[in-house]
Every structure is written in C-alpha cells, then in structure tokens.
C-alpha cells in the first residue's frame, strides 16, 4: 500500500489528549506489536506516557512521529538507522520527512541506496555472464 497516510481520512483520529496503542495501530494500519517495537527503536522520538495500568498513552505529537516512521519504513523502505537519521535531520530543519526532497536526505540514506543499487548491478552482471557462458539466448 503506497497511499499517503497524511491525506487518508480513514487514518484520522478524534481530537484527544492521549491515544492508546490500539487506537494508534488502527489509525496507522499497523499491528500493535509493531507500534510497541517502533517505540523501542525510536525511543528518542516517541515517548509515550504510561497510565496506572502501565499502558502506553500517545500524544498527538507521538502519533505524527509514528506516521513519519511508518512513511520512512514502509513507503521509503528505509532501515531503522536511516529512518532515525532522517528523523533527526527533519527535527533540525523543522520539515516533515514526508516533505523532504531526496536531495535533502542524509548521506547515510544516499549511501544505502547506492549500496543497494551496486548490489543489484553485480547480480545482473553475474546473470548476464552466466547466460553468455552457457550460450543461453531469449
């Protein structure tokens, strides 16, 4: 699913001070366990409060950060480390990660993309070599 969550009316949450993990998971279309995992991986950016029952309670800002994390991980396919770096850069610039141009992405993200493309190139060259060696044509 590559639709933008920012304009999807099904993901809108009612105006509240706090949201439960189940409300956030439903709004983002993710499993509750995924939301909890992202809370651990992105602890510097998502800091849910806890109630007396020790349940996580997310502020609207936490929800927006989780939307950005979802965008970076699911739609842009970034690793956790790259997503963290992008979130840090977006906090410094005040720009949402969804609005950032690829030219504004951190060097680590660009390096990861280049590495993946080089890996794909190597695989394609190996396939081409194999096909030539075995005289295989269309």
N, C-alpha and C positions, 0 to 999 in steps of 0.2 A: 504494500500500500504506500504510494508515494504522494498522497494528497497532503497539503499543508494543514497542520493542526491549528494554525493561527486563525484560519477563517472557517473552520468546520463547526457549524452550530451544534452538532451532537456532542462536542467536547467541552461546551461551555458549562461552567459550574455556577451554582447560585452564589450570590454575594454573601460570604460568611467570613468570620474572623479566622476559623480553623476548619480544615478538612481532614477526614480520616483517610487512612491508606487505601481503603476500598473505594472511596469516592474519587480519589486521585487516580487510582489504577483504572477505574471505569472511564473516567474522562480522557485519559491518555491512551486507552485501548491496550493496556499492558497488564501483566499479571501482578498481583500484589507482591509476590516474591521478587519480581524484577524491580519494583519501586524500592523495596527494602534494600536490595543489592546496590542500587544506584545511591541510596543514602549512605552506604558504607564507602563505596568507591569515590563519591563526590562529596565527602563529609565537609570539605572546606566551603562548599557552595550550598548544600542543602542541610539545614539544621532543624529538623522537626522538634517541636516541643513534645513533652510527654505528660499525659494526664495521670491521675492517681492509679489507674489500672495499667500504667506503663505503655499505653497505646500511643503510637506516633500521631501527632497533630501537625498538619502542614499549613503554613501561612500562604496567602495568595502569591507572595514572592517566591516561596519554595515551589509552588505549583508551576510558576512561569519558568523557574530554573529547570525543573524536571521536564517541561515541554522542550526547552532548549537542548537538554541532554538527550531526550528522545530523538529530536531532529538530527543532532550530530551523530548519534549512534546508529539509528535506523535508516534515515534518509541519506545522510552523507557517508555512512559506512565507516566512521572513524573508530580508531581504537580508543580505549579508555584514556590512555596517556595523551593522545592527540586531542580528545574532547576536553580534557582538563586544561590543556594549554590554550585551546580556543576559548574556553570559558574565562580563563584568566585574562586573555587579551581583550575579550569583549567587556569585561568589568573595567579594565583600564581605559578603554576608549568610550565606554558608555553605549556601545552599539550592540544590539542583539545578535547572537551568532547567525540567526536566520537571515539577517540583513547584510551580513558581511560579504564582500566580494572575495572571490578566490585569491585575488591579488593581496588581500589583507590577511590571509590565513598565515599562521605561524610557520616558520621554516621547518619545524618537525613534521607538520602535516604535509607540506610540499615534498619533503624528503621521503615520507612514507609512500606517497603517491608515485614518486619517481621510482622507488624501490619495487613497488608492485608492478609498474609498467615494465621495468627491466626484467623482472622475473617472467612476465608474460612473453616478452620478446625472446628470452632464452628458450622457453618451452616451444614457441612457434618455430624457432630456428632448429631445434632438435627434431621436431616433427618433420620439417622440410628436409633435413639431412637424411632422416630415416626413409622418407618416401623416395628420395633420389637414389640412395644406396640400394634399395630394393626394387628400383625401377617401377614404382607404382605411379600410375597416372590416373586422371579423372576417369 
